[in-house]
Amino acid sequence: MGYQQGLSGLQGASNDLDVIGNNIANANTTGFKAATAQFTDMYANSVSSAVANGIGIGTQLAAVAQVFQQGGFTTTQNPLNMAINGNGFFQVTNNGVTTYTRDGTFNADKNGNIVNAAGAQLMGYAVNANGVINTGALVPLTAPQGNLAPKATSSITGQFNLSTSDTSQSSTAAFNPNDPTTYTLHQSVPAFDSLGNSENVDLYFVKSTTTGSWEVWAGANGAAPQDMGTAKFDSSGKLIGTVGTDGNPTAVTNTFALAVNNTNGATAQTININLSGSTQFGASKSGVANLNADGYPTGTLNSYSVGADGTIQGIYSNNQTLTLGQVVVVNFNNPQGLTSIGGNQYIQTSASGVPQVGVPGSTNHGTLKGSTTEASTTDLTGELVNLITAQRDYQANAQTIKTQQAVDQTLINL
């Protein structure tokens, strides 16, 4: 019987060496999870042998179990490279076949699809026309590479301080945008039309003869300024409301609506001018504390970013960002039950359980790190020690066979 034990031991040691060698070979493979060979003992398949003093007939390979522990992180220059910090896998699909991987080496192909080296597409949630993430269905994620469409300016928000002590308005003549003595403050605000063309909105503030009242004039693209109405302040210098040219309070508190009729083919637009937070405090000069306008010109794609929650954003040359989708993380009750098919990919089995899809950072789902990949979990020092141990196991089992041969030779010589 010594031959069978020895041969099974040789086979087991050989299996162990194969697993260790594979770990060492993949020491630099992104997302690789080191494995261990697991063995069980063997007994003869006989009822009569099932006794307390039965002698085993060797060992056999029970499983090659990959240890799904966290690997280290490597920073890269590719913004679409991703690493999972915690539990879970990326879900990818290729020709209708769904697989799972910890290798986050993704890129955008010529069609804008986010793919790995094998061409498998990364799965996640898309965004709708309003930029809201649709968590209803998983789809292959894309990274559009075209220009970002311009957005026309629709709102200007400014916090002005209009000082009654400001002597800039020295004339009592009617307002004239070409005569600085007929107004107290002029502020030019950059804006954009529907085609992304730059346009300036000019705001003028004229001190009224009525205490606490200021006329507001506005115009765009060099057109004659329009009388927007009056801004009124109380005795403490706080803005108490705005009144239209008809003498009625404006529909939106502290806001005037400027109609702009573009002549360059752009759509006519209405720009709401909000003066909330403006004051009438004493100062030598009037001025503006905060001034913001929405809208932007067209922009070209510069780069991408991936957030901890898996949100992918495009970063454009006009300083705008656009949400493109959200990567999901998939976990299993028993990751050890997954079957490796090579290429850093696994497939679901009955032993692994069903995939549990979640957004990064949700319960039992890891977060993501952009411009990062996960290193192999192979511990070269430990594997070299294991290699020596497996080699000795092999030698010891070979010695078992040699010893059995010597015993047999003794019997032959009797």
Buried (B, 14 or more C-beta within 10 A) or exposed (E): EBEBBBBBBBBBBBBBBBBBEBBBEBBEBBBBBBBBBEBEEBEEEEEEEEEEEEEBBBBEBEEBEBEBEBBEEEEBEBBBBBBBBBBBBBBBBBEEEBBBBBBBBBBBEEEBBBBBEBEBBBBBBBBEEEEEBEEEEBBBBBBEEEBBEBBBBEBBBBBBBBBBEBEBBEEEEEBEBEEBEBBBBBBEBEBBBBBBBEBEBBBBBBBEEEEBBBBBBBBBBEEEBBBBBBBBBEEEBEBEBBBBBEEEBBEEEBBBBBEBEBEEEBEEBEBBBBBEBBBBBEBEEBBBEEBEBBBBBBBEBEEBBBBEBBBBBBBBEBEBEBBBBBBBBBBBEEBEBBEBEEBBBBEBEEEBBEBBBBBBBBEEBBBBBBBBBBBBBBBEEEBEEBBEEBBEBBEEBBEBBEEBEEEEEEEEEE
